[in-house]
Amino acid sequence: MPDTDDASPRFVARAAHVFNAAQVDGAKDLAQSHPSETVDPPVVFTAFVRSTGAIIREDGARACYVPKIDTILLPLRSAFHSLEGYAATLAHELVHWTGARHRLARDLTDCFGSQAYAAEELVAELGAAFVLADLGVARAPHPDHAAYCAAWASLLCSEPRALATAASEASRAVDYLAALQVGRTTRDALSRDTDPLDQSTDGAGRFIQAAA
């Protein structure tokens, strides 16, 4: 006779048919019913970015730095769910931007060989965390930083010096970006007629940062 006083949980398996909304005629488009709002980062971060003189276009399918045209591409700002996410992504690409040949000429191939790409991504992610902390945009590391770094666990396991080297290169990148802030302040003192925060836009109203 079964023990009726047994209070342990019991699991029952059930199956159900589910469909993608696109497969259902007349289904409401929930994505369109809740349009994303534009995320505006703090003024201090916007001023920091503009002072670098980096060319930034918010019309890309994904975030990336394109060395061939020396331009940072970002998705539309409305694609980001938080100002921290937008700022972290842009700061990440700015660190990549510092590695161009005519800037810091950062080449990690000699140190890490085939894992140079992973090392560069680690540099960019650490640098982004440093920038956001310095500006007070995120006092603690953004959750995305940990997730991104976890993707390069093999590099950290196979190269004991990878983290220290990446942190050193990230610090150099942040110092480079900080020096641009000082340089812009000096130029502004000599020429008051030019607004350092001026920016141009494309035909769709997306901003394109004017090069310094």
N, C-alpha and C positions, 0 to 999 in steps of 0.2 A: 504494500500500500504506500503510495507516494507521500512524502512529508509535506503537508499543506502549510506548515509554518516556515518553509524555506523562503527567505526574502531576497535571495540572490537574483540579480537581473537575468532575464531571458531575452535572447535575440531571435528575431523572426526575419527571415529573408523575404523580400518582396521585390518584384521587378516592375519597372514602369518605362513606357515609351516616351522619349523626349525629342523635341524637334528644335532646330534653329529657327529663330523668328523669320528669317528669309524664306523658309520653306512653308510658312503658314500664310495663306491669303488673308489679307485684311488685318494682319497683326500690327499693333502699334509700334512705331519705331521709338523705342525708349531712349536711344542715344540722342535723337533729335529733340525729344521732349524736355531734356535737361541740358541745354547748351552750356559749354564751359565758359567761365568768366575769365577775362584777361587777368593774368597775374602780373602785378607791378612790384619789382624788387625795391628794397629800401634805397633812399636817395644816396646814401654813402656808397652803396655797391654800384649804383648806376654811374656815379661820378668817377669811381675807381676804374671802371671798365672804359669809360670814354677817355680818360686820361692816358690810357695805354696807346690810343691811336689805332687799335686793331680794327680791321674791316670786318664787320659782322652783318650777315644777311639772314633774316628770319623768314626764309622761304624754302628751307631744305626739308627733305623727307626724313632726315635724321640729323643728329648732332655730330659734327665732325670738323676737323681743321684740314683744309686742302692746301698743301704746300705749293702746288703748281701755280695757284692764283693768290696765295698768301691770304686766304679768307676763311673765316669761321662761318660755317653754316649751322643754323638752328631751325627746328620746327617752329611753327607759329607759337607765339607766347601762350595762346589759349589752349595749347596741347598739354601744358604743364599743370599739375594739380595743386602745386604749392609754390610760394616764392622761394622756399629753400631748395626745392627741386630744380627750379629754373636757374637760380644762382649757382648751385653746385655744378650743374651741367655746363654753364658758361665758363665758370672758373676752371673746370677741367679742361675745356678746349683752349682757354687762354694759356694754360701751362704748356699744352702741346705747341701753341703758337710761339712761345719763347724759345723752343728748340730749333727753330729755323736756322739755316746756315748763316744768315746775315744777322742773327741775334746771338744766342748762346751756342749754336752749332752742336747741339747735344746728339751724340751718336753713341749708343750703348752696345753696338755690335761687338767691339773689342772685348767688352766685359762679359757679355752674356750670349754672344753668338746667336744661335737660332731662337733664343728666348728674348732677344732684344725688344721685340714688340711688346711682350708681356711686361718687361721691365719699364718701358716707356709709359704704358698704361698705369702701372703702379706709381710712377713718378707723378703723372697727371692727377691721379686720385688723391695722393698724399698732398700735393700742392694745392688742390682745390680745398681740402680740409683746412690747410694752413691759412689760406686766403679768407675763408668764411669765418674762421675763428678770430683772425686779426681784425676783421671789420665788424665783428660782433653780430654777424648775420646768423651764425649758428655757434653757440658757445660749446656745445657738445657735438661730436661727429654725427653727421647725418646718417640715418640707417642705410642709405644706399652705398655709403662708403664701405661699410663692412661687407655688404653683399658683393660689391665689385671686387674688392681685394680677395675675397674668398675664391673668385674665379681663377686667380693666379696662384693658387696654393702650391701647384707643382713647382713654380719658379722658386718660391720661398723654401720649399723642401730640398730642392736640388742645389740651390745656391745660397749657402749660409750668409754670404755678405750682401745678398740682394736687398734686404730691407734697409740696411744702413746706407748702402749706395743710393738707393732710390730716395731715401729721406734727405740725403745730402744734395742730390740733384734737384729735388723738389724745393729745398730751401734756397738754392741758387736761383731757381725760376721765380720764386716769390720775391726774392731780393731784387731781381731784375724788374719785375712789375712795380715794386715799391719805388725803385729809382726813377721810373717813368713819372710817378706822381710828383716827386721832387722836381724833376726837370720841367714838367708842365707848369708847376707853380712859378718857377724862375722865369720862364718865357712869358707867362701872363703878366708878371710884374713889369716886363719890358714893353709889352704891347697890350694895352687895355682895350683896344678897339675890337679885338677878336674874342668872341665868346667861345671858351674851350668846350662848352657843352653843345655847340651847334651840331646838328646832324641832318643828313639829307634823307629823303625817302624815295622809294620806288613808286611806280604808278599805282600800286595797290595800297599805298600808305604804310608799308612796312619800313622800319628804319634801317638805314645802311650807315654804319659808323664811318665818318670821314677820317681818312688816314692822317696821322700827325706829320 
